[in-house]
Amino acid sequence: MKHTANETSTTTLTRLIKAADRQHPVTIAYLKEEKDENGRKTGALVETVRTIEIYDFTVSAAGDIVIKAMDRSTGESRSFRLDRIRTYSIHRTRYLVARPAASDKPARTVGLATVVVLYPVDLPIAARVELLADALAA
């Protein structure tokens, strides 16, 4: 198990990109925002453990790296901020959950602006990490 506090975010991102390239699931300990009984966010962060299958990386308008992945326990697509991942463990098995179908237009979520075309699969990993770093600097 890797602790993100013991490595740079670039190292963590590189390892997660490698896992996505090889279609290896990742178990993460993640800080999510707690919700009350009405579904409203309370502002408190609680740790949750999930096994995910990563399919995309984006950068939000706020400059956060967002990992899009399928949650193995629910089979649903989820988004995770890289800076909220506390620990992670990369598995040697293959993906099992079907991913959402790719469309011509990028999905739009209200309140979340993203930079599109950050994950070109034909480039080496180092080049993709540089693209993400350049997008964050912009």
Secondary structure by P-SEA (a helix, b strand, c coil): ccccccccaaaaaaaaaaaaaabbbbbbbbbbbbbccccccccbbbbbbbbbbbccccccccbbbbbbbbcccccbbbbbbcccccbbbbbcccccccccccccccccccccccccccccccccaaaaaaaaaaaaac
